[in-house]
Amino acid sequence: QVQLVESGGGLVQAGGSLRLSCAASTSIFSINTMGWYRQAPGKQRELVAAFTSGGSTNYADSVKGRFTISRDSAKNTVTLQMNSLKPEDTAVYYCNGWYGRRNYWGQGTQVTVSS
C-alpha cells in the first residue's frame, strides 16, 4: 500500500508560477514511472510529466519548456515546477505511480490560472 499526497495548488494569474509537490509514503525509487497527470473539466485525464522506468523524463508537448519535474529521494517527493502558466493549464493535477502491480493516484490538487 502506497499513499501519494499532493500539495501546492492554487490560483495564479497567467504568466505566473506554481510548484506542486507529491509526497510518497515509501521510497520514490520503489515506485515506477512516478509523475503528474491533470484533468480539466469535461476532458480526459492526461499525462503532464513523468519519470520513465529508466529515470529519464517525459513531458506533454503542451508543457515542454515551461514545466519541470524533479525528485528528492531524501524527502520521498516528486515536484512539478510550473512556469509561464496559461489559462489552459487549469485543471486538477494528480500524482501517479506504480508500486508492484498496482497503480496509485493521489487525491489531486486544483490549479486555476486566470487570464
N, C-alpha and C positions, 0 to 999 in steps of 0.2 A: 504494500500500500504506500502510495506517494501522495503528498499534498503539494500543490503549487498555489502560491498566494501572490496575486499581482497587487501592485500599488503604483501611484504616481500619475494617474489620470487626472483630467480636469478640463477647464475651459481656458482656451487661449485664442488670441487673435491670429489671423492669417499672417504668416511670416515668422511667427514665434516658435518656441521650442518647448518640448516636454521630455521628461525622462521617465520611462516605465521600468519597474523592477519586478522580477519574478523570483520569489524565494522558495526554494525546494526543501522538503523535509528530509532529503537524503543527498548524498554526494551527486552533484550535477554530472559527473563523469560516468555515473551508473545509469543515467537517463539518456536514451538515444534521441538524436535529431531534435533536441530541445530548441524551441523557437516561439515565435509570435504569429498569431493569426488575428484577423479582425472581421467583424460583421457589421455592416451598415444596415439601416432599416430597409427591409424589402429586398435585400441582396443576400447572396450565399456567402458563407464564411470563406475567407481567402487567406492564403499564406502571405505574410508580410516579410518575415526574415527568419532564418533558422540555421542552425549548425547541421552539417551533414554528419554521417557516421564517421567520416574521415577527419572531421574537425574543420573543414572549410565552411564557407557561408554561402547561403542562397538568399537573394532578395527579389521581391516582386519588382518588375520593371518600373512600376509607378513610384517606387520609393528609392530607387537606386540614386546614390549621390546625396540623398537627404537624410536617410536613416542609417544607423549603425548598430549592429548587435554585438554584444560583448558578454563575457562571462568572468566570474570571480569564484574560483574554486574554494578559496578560504571562507567566503561567505555563503557559498552554495546559491549564488544568484546569477540570473541572466538578465541583462539590461538592454533596453532598446532606447537609444538616443534618437529623438526625432527633431529635426531642424527644418526650417523653411516650411512649416506646416501649411496645408491648404484646406479649404472647407471640405474638399472631397476625402480628406483623411478622417473625417468624423465617423466614428464607429465605436463599438465595444471591442476592446483588444483583449485577447486571451493568450495565456501562456499554455504551451503544449509540449508533451514529450512522451516517449515510450519507455516503460520500465518493465523489463521482461517482455511478456506478450500483451501487456495491457497499455492502452493509450489513455493518458491522463490530461485533463483540462483544468485550468484554474477557473475561478468564478467570474472573471472578466473585470475590466476597468473601463469606464467611459472616457472617451476622448472627444471633445467637442471643439471644433475650430470655427470661429466666427469670421465672417468676411468684412 
